[in-house]
Amino acid sequence: TRADVGSDVVIYDNADIFMFCSATLSRKVMEADPANIAYCPYGVFVTDKDGKVQVGYRNQPEGVMQEVQALLDDIAREAAGQ
């Protein structure tokens, strides 16, 4: 987007967001509250800036969505080698 908005600032050397949906977990959280569909699909991001790699995810709301948060945390930690 840098060129599209006329910026010369390099935010990342590389960045990706991996989107996915766990059918089992998504069904569970949507049965608890159908409005939880707003959080699906789930995403894990990976950024690289000057050789420093960061892996993370968007925090999920309290309640049943904390099960999704735990899954995202496990994935991010494994991807980061923790």
Secondary structure per residue as TSV (DSSP state, phi and psi in degrees):
chain	resnum	aa	ss	phi	psi
A	1	T	-	360.0	-13.7
A	2	R	T	-52.8	-53.6
A	3	A	T	-66.2	-35.2
A	4	D	T	-63.5	-30.4
A	5	V	T	-106.3	5.7
A	6	G	T	74.8	29.2
A	7	S	-	-101.0	153.3
A	8	D	-	-114.5	11.2
A	9	V	-	-85.4	125.8
A	10	V	-	-92.8	112.3
A	11	I	-	-80.8	-46.4
A	12	Y	-	-137.2	152.7
A	13	D	S	-77.7	-31.8
A	14	N	E	-159.4	145.6
A	15	A	E	-156.0	141.4
A	16	D	E	-141.2	151.2
A	17	I	E	-122.0	125.0
A	18	F	E	-100.6	116.1
A	19	M	E	-102.6	138.7
A	20	F	E	-157.5	169.5
A	21	C	-	-139.7	129.5
A	22	S	-	-90.3	111.8
A	23	A	H	-57.5	-44.4
A	24	T	H	-65.0	-50.5
A	25	L	H	-69.8	-39.1
A	26	S	H	-62.5	-41.6
A	27	R	H	-60.7	-43.6
A	28	K	H	-61.7	-48.2
A	29	V	H	-71.5	-29.9
A	30	M	H	-77.9	-29.0
A	31	E	H	-67.1	-34.5
A	32	A	H	-69.3	-37.2
A	33	D	-	-159.1	107.3
A	34	P	G	-54.5	-24.3
A	35	A	G	-69.0	-13.3
A	36	N	G	-66.8	-7.0
A	37	I	G	-59.1	-24.2
A	38	A	G	-62.7	-21.1
A	39	Y	G	-94.2	-3.3
A	40	C	-	-103.2	135.6
A	41	P	S	-79.7	164.2
A	42	Y	E	-91.1	152.8
A	43	G	E	-133.9	143.7
A	44	V	E	-122.1	128.6
A	45	F	E	-105.0	150.9
A	46	V	E	-133.2	124.8
A	47	T	E	-124.0	152.9
A	48	D	E	-134.4	123.1
A	49	K	E	-138.7	116.6
A	50	D	T	54.5	37.7
A	51	G	T	81.7	-2.1
A	52	K	E	-95.5	116.3
A	53	V	E	-99.0	133.7
A	54	Q	E	-122.3	141.2
A	55	V	E	-126.3	133.1
A	56	G	E	-163.4	-170.6
A	57	Y	E	-158.8	164.1
A	58	R	-	-78.7	132.6
A	59	N	-	-63.0	140.6
A	60	Q	-	-98.7	155.7
A	61	P	-	-69.3	164.1
A	62	E	S	-61.6	166.1
A	63	G	G	92.4	-148.0
A	64	V	G	-60.0	-26.8
A	65	M	G	-67.1	-11.9
A	66	Q	H	-67.4	-20.0
A	67	E	H	-67.8	-37.7
A	68	V	H	-67.1	-42.9
A	69	Q	H	-57.0	-43.2
A	70	A	H	-63.0	-40.9
A	71	L	H	-63.0	-47.0
A	72	L	H	-61.6	-39.5
A	73	D	H	-63.8	-43.7
A	74	D	H	-60.3	-45.1
A	75	I	H	-63.5	-46.6
A	76	A	H	-63.3	-42.4
A	77	R	H	-65.9	-41.7
A	78	E	H	-64.0	-42.6
A	79	A	H	-63.0	-33.2
A	80	A	T	-86.9	-0.1
A	81	G	T	75.5	28.2
A	82	Q	-	-102.0	360.0
